Amino acid sequence: MARKVSNLQNYLLAGILTVIPLWITWVVFKFAISQLSQLGEPWVNALARGLQFTYPAISEVLLHPWLQPTMAVIITLFGLYVLGWITTRVIGRRLVSLFDRIMNRIPFVKKVYGSTKMLLDVLNQEKKEFDRVVLIEFPNRHMRAIGFVTRIVEDKTTNQELAAVYVPTTPNPTSGYLELVPVERVISTDMTVEEAMTFIISGGAVGRSYIDNAQSDGEHSHVEPLGQSKQ
């Protein structure tokens, strides 16, 4: 009887562990679709009202419970595509720059918007200057923290090369610390930015169980200039 109860508990736990990732994926997907639908719903309603007198049948179909959310998602995605296209043009970049200046003048908002904007800009750099995932001694020499090398600077007093390392916090990687670390004390890893971000956001629960090229015997691998990083 005890063995049957133990098997029941093990199978139940295995089933729960199998369902949880699927459930979380569904919740995130459902949330994203819901937000896209809410953004596009007013446009669908406006389109339906515009067609109400000339094409009443089409107007009625657009407001159908199963079609309206679908149309709202399609319109929102199309709007995001157009917005992305506009922001890559000269006029669009000027408008975005103006909007950024306005947001950065609003108290409190500028801190959240500004920090998030800067991190996303760095992650989206075409030169891939944010592609070095490293470990540094932080917050003390007996501990390691995952960080991202953003650039190499030189100490004019000592002529020493320093790596600017951004250390994000868990579970919100948009906040963190900027540390200037001597390059000889930076430990290189073979982790990609995506792997490191997943590891950080999940609090270490999601990710592989090893980090290659990370020396832990007191010897530190040298960080090459950013242009010579491994792909």
MOUR-V843925 format. One record per residue. N is the residue number from 1. SS is DSSP state (H for helix, E for strand, C for the rest). NEAR is the number of other ideal C-beta (glycine too) atoms within 10 Angstrom. D_CENTER is the distance of its C-alpha to the mean C-alpha in Angstrom with 1 decimal. Layout:
# MOUR-V843925
n-><N N>
ss-><SS SS>
near-><NEAR NEAR>
d_center-><D_CENTER D_CENTER>
This chain:
# MOUR-V843925
n-><1 2 3 4 5 6 7 8 9 10 11 12 13 14 15 16 17 18 19 20 21 22 23 24 25 26 27 28 29 30 31 32 33 34 35 36 37 38 39 40 41 42 43 44 45 46 47 48 49 50 51 52 53 54 55 56 57 58 59 60 61 62 63 64 65 66 67 68 69 70 71 72 73 74 75 76 77 78 79 80 81 82 83 84 85 86 87 88 89 90 91 92 93 94 95 96 97 98 99 100 101 102 103 104 105 106 107 108 109 110 111 112 113 114 115 116 117 118 119 120 121 122 123 124 125 126 127 128 129 130 131 132 133 134 135 136 137 138 139 140 141 142 143 144 145 146 147 148 149 150 151 152 153 154 155 156 157 158 159 160 161 162 163 164 165 166 167 168 169 170 171 172 173 174 175 176 177 178 179 180 181 182 183 184 185 186 187 188 189 190 191 192 193 194 195 196 197 198 199 200 201 202 203 204 205 206 207 208 209 210 211 212 213 214 215 216 217 218 219 220 221 222 223 224 225 226 227 228 229 230 231>
ss-><C H H H H H H H H H H H H H H H H H H H H H H H H H H H H H H H H H H H H H H H H H H H H H H H H H C C C C C H H H H H H H C C H H H H H H H H H H H H H H H H H H H H H H H C C H H H H H H H H H H H H H H C C C C C H H H H H H H H H H H H H H H C C C C C C C C E E E E E E C C C C C C E E E E E E E E E E E E C C C C E E E E E E E E E C C C C C C C E E E E E E E H H H C E E C C C C H H H H H H H H H C C C C C C C C C C C C C C C C C C C C C C C C H H H C C C>
near-><5 6 7 8 9 10 10 10 10 10 10 10 10 10 10 10 9 10 11 10 10 9 11 10 10 11 10 10 10 10 10 11 15 12 12 19 19 13 16 22 17 11 15 22 14 10 16 20 12 11 16 14 8 8 13 11 8 13 16 12 14 19 16 12 6 6 12 18 18 14 20 22 21 14 19 20 13 12 14 12 10 10 12 10 10 13 12 10 10 7 9 14 12 10 13 15 10 10 11 14 10 12 14 13 9 11 6 7 12 16 12 13 16 13 13 13 16 12 18 10 10 14 13 8 11 5 8 12 16 19 16 24 22 26 23 22 16 16 11 6 9 6 10 15 18 23 28 23 24 17 14 18 12 10 11 7 6 9 7 12 16 18 23 15 26 17 19 20 12 13 9 11 17 13 12 19 14 10 18 10 21 15 19 13 15 25 20 21 20 12 22 11 14 9 17 20 18 16 19 22 16 12 9 11 8 12 16 10 4 7 19 9 13 18 12 10 5 6 8 21 17 10 23 14 10 17 9 7 14 9 4>
d_center-><49.2 46.9 45.5 44.8 43.0 40.9 40.1 39.2 36.7 35.2 34.9 33.5 30.8 30.0 29.7 27.4 25.1 25.1 24.4 21.6 18.9 20.3 20.6 17.0 15.9 18.5 17.6 13.9 15.5 18.3 16.3 14.5 18.0 19.6 17.6 18.2 21.8 22.4 21.2 23.6 26.4 28.2 28.4 29.9 32.4 33.3 33.9 36.0 38.1 38.7 40.0 41.9 45.3 45.2 43.5 43.6 43.0 39.7 38.7 39.6 37.5 34.4 34.7 35.2 33.0 31.4 31.1 29.8 26.3 26.0 27.1 24.8 21.7 23.2 24.0 20.6 19.0 21.9 21.4 17.7 19.1 21.9 19.8 17.7 21.2 22.6 20.1 20.8 24.5 26.4 27.1 23.6 22.3 25.0 24.2 20.5 21.9 24.4 22.0 19.9 23.2 24.1 21.0 21.4 24.9 24.2 24.5 21.7 19.5 19.3 17.8 14.9 14.5 15.3 13.0 9.9 11.4 12.3 9.1 7.7 11.2 11.3 8.5 10.4 13.8 16.3 18.1 15.4 16.2 13.1 13.9 16.0 15.0 17.9 19.6 21.6 24.3 22.6 23.8 27.1 28.6 28.8 25.1 22.1 18.5 15.6 14.7 13.8 16.7 16.3 20.0 23.6 26.1 29.7 31.7 34.8 37.0 36.6 35.2 32.6 29.2 26.3 22.6 20.1 17.6 14.5 14.3 11.4 12.6 12.3 10.9 9.3 7.7 8.4 12.0 13.9 16.8 18.0 20.7 23.4 24.6 27.5 26.4 29.0 27.3 23.9 23.4 21.8 20.0 19.4 15.8 13.2 9.9 8.5 11.2 10.8 7.2 8.7 11.8 10.7 9.0 12.1 14.4 15.7 16.8 14.9 15.5 18.6 21.5 22.2 21.0 23.2 24.6 24.1 27.6 28.6 32.3 32.2 31.9 28.8 27.8 27.7 24.7 25.8 25.1 21.8 23.6 25.0 21.9 22.0 20.2>
